[in-house]
Amino acid sequence: MENLTPFIQGKKIYLREVRHSDVSDDYYNWLNDPEINQYLETRYIPQSKEMISDFIHSKKSEPFFAICCNNTHKHIGNIKLSILNNIHRRADLSLLIGDKNYWGKGIATESICLTSDFAFSQLNINKIQAGAYHLNISSIKAFEKAGYQQEGLLKEFAFSKNQALHLVYLGLTRTEYYSNKL
């Protein structure tokens, strides 16, 4: 059996590195399910297991975590921290809760909180930013519950199904994080 030691432990979930063994039928189905991928940029290209495996390999130098259920150890999604600028200590956070059985249960918020804490305390990041299309209310709320604030709106940033989508920018600074943590 594979080593299931958590890298970051939470109340409902734990985070560990994404592994090539995670490239399963479930992961493949997440990325090709129109309801799950409706706000992902990958939605435009049907994903193969080889493409997923290549993506995982390309992210080996970044914090890219599998979100796993504490009780079942099931891989239910991913969260990724992309370092945007080392000088200004800025990063971008993105996530996917692929298993619909875990939607609406606070998993996204807990994942965001755990990864944000890691970024500020272990990587010395000063600012984390995230973006969500304006129709992705669940994602926006998850970031806000984790302490992120809306910082901007890019109107008609993208198109999907002949509809213009606005991009909501959210952010959390190191100062805000530690002042709210007290």
N, C-alpha and C positions, 0 to 999 in steps of 0.2 A: 504494500500500500504506500502511496505517495506521502511524503512528509507534509502534514497539514498545519505546521506551526505558524500561528499568525505573526505577521510583521507588526501590525498595529491592531490592538484589541479594542473593541467597542462593546456596548451593552447588547445589541441585537446581532451585530455583524463583526467580522474582522477583515482586515485587508492583508493581502499577501501579493507577491509578484505574480503577474500574469505569466503563465507557462504555455509552452507549445501543447502540452497535454490538455489545456483548456479549449483547444480548437475542437469542439464537439459539435454534434448535431444541434444541440441547444444554441450554442453561440452562432452557428451558421444561420439557424432559423431566426434568431433575434435580428440579425443584420439584414435579413431579407423579408421581414414581416412589415408591411406598410404601416401598421398601427404603431409598432415599436420604433421604426426608423424614420417616422414622418418629420422629425426635426434634425436628423443627422445628415451631414453632407454625403455620406456613403449611400444615401437613398437613391442616388442617380445612376449608380452602377451596381448591377447584381453582384453580390459578393460570393466568392468561392472559398473553400477551406484553405486553399493555397494563398489566396489574397489575404485572408485573416492571419495566417501564419507569417507571411511576409511583413504585415503591419506590426505584429508583435515583435518580430526580430528588429524592425526599424526603430522601435521604442526602447531598446535595451539600455540606452544611456539616460533615460528619463524615468522619474517615478511613475510607473504604470501599474496599477494595482487591480487585482481581482477582488470584487466584493463578495464575501462568502457568509452564509448564514451560520451563526454560532451553533445552533442546534443540529443542523443537518450536514454542515460543511459544504453545502451546495454552492457552486459558483452561480451568482445571480445577476452579476453586472460588472462593470469596470469603471474606474475613475483614474484620470490621467492629469498629471501636473507637468505642463510644458514650461521650461525656463525660457523666458522671452529675452531677458537682458540681464546678464550677470553683473554689470557695472551698477545699474539702477536697482538690481535685486527684485525684478518683476517676473511674475509667472502667470500662466493662464490655466484655469481649471475647467475640465470637461468631464462629463460622466454619462453613463448609460445604465439604467436598471432594465435589464433585458427580460427577466422573468416577470411576467405580468402578475403572478401571484403575490409579488412583493410590492406592487404599486400601492401608493396611498398609506403606507405603514411607517413612514418616517425614515426609510432606509437611505434615500437620497440625502436628506438633511444630515443624518449621522455620518454618512460617507464624506460629505463636504466638511463637516466639523473635524473629523479625524484627519483628513488630508490637510486641511488648513493648519491645524495644530502642528503637524509634522513639518509643513513648509516654514512656518514661523520659528518653531523651536529647534529644528534640526538642520534646516537649509539656510537659515538666516535671510529668508525672503522678506522684503519690506512691503510688497503690494501683490495681492492676488486679484486677478480680474477674470470675469466669465461673461459669456454672452448667451442670450437665449432669444429665440424668435418670440415676438409679442403674444402669439397664440399659445405658446408653451407655458401656460399659467402655472402648472405643477412645478416645473423646473425653477421658474422665477420665485415662487413661494418657498421652495426648498432652500434656495440661496439666501433669501431674506431671513428665514428662520435660523439660519446658520450665522447671521450677523452681517451679511452683505447688504449693501445699499445700492439702489439704482443710481447710476451716475450719468447716464446718457441714453439717448435714443437715436439710432440711425434709421431714418425713414426710408422705406422702400429699398432696403438693403439687399434683398434677395427675392426671387420668385419661386413659387411652388404652385402647381396646378393653376396657372394663369392668375395667381393672386400675389400681390405685393406683400412682402413680409418686412416688418420693422424689426431691427435688432436692438434688444434691451441690453445695455452694458451694466454690469454689476461689479462692485469692487469691495475689497476689505483690506485695510492697511494694518500693518503690524501694531501701530499705536492704538487703533480702534479695537483690535483683537484683544490686546492685553488690558485695555481700560475696561472692556466689557467682561473680561474674565474674572476681574476682582470682585 
